[in-house]
Amino acid sequence: MNEIFETIKNTIHKMGFSNTEISFDEEHRKISVVMDDKLIHENIATFLPALDHLLGLVFRKNNQAPFVLDINYYRRERERLIAEIARASAKKAMVTKTDVELPPMNGYERRLVHMEITTHPELKTESVGEGKERRVVIKHIE
């Protein structure tokens, strides 16, 4: 694992990011990277998946299970926001007894919504749409 950790540090350094902090949580299979770079802050939504893909290739090459990458706590904050949206939408679906359609999300975010809604036995979820327009619909069970 130390070899992969060094590969990741070197990869990030070769990309021009020298002032970074990297931490591993092997139990939860998470990598946290903190970078003090204005370019990253402005483009995190596109940079994170790109670096995540690159690091996934490193793990596959070394026959390792992938880790979840988070840069500047963006993913953690996004997960919190998605859970909050799911809870508010669940409340709306229960009060109005109608379907509530959420905005398009990637597969990981849709999974978070599905998991959050499982705590409500009177609701169910369904993914609809295709590609970048795929989204979750929260349905009230009658």
LINCOR-V791997 format. One line per field, one symbol per residue. ss: DSSP state (H for helix, E for strand, L for the rest). burial: b if it has 16 or more other C-alpha atoms within 10 Angstrom, else e. A space follows every 50 residues. Layout:
BEGIN
ss->???
burial->???
END
This chain:
BEGIN
ss->LHHHHHHHHHHHHHLLLLLEEEEEELLLLEEEEEELLHHHHHHHHHHHHH HHHHHHHHHHHLLLLLLEEEELLHHHHHHHHHHHHHHHHHHHHHHHLLLE ELLLLLHHHHHHHHHHHLLLLLEEEEEELLHHHLEEEEEELL
burial->eeeeeeebbebbeeeeeeeeeeeeeeeeeebbbebeeeebeeebeeebee bbeebbebbeeeeeebbebbbbebbeeeeeebbeebbebbebbbeebebb bbebbeeebbeebbebbeeeeebbbebeeeeeebbbbbbbee
END
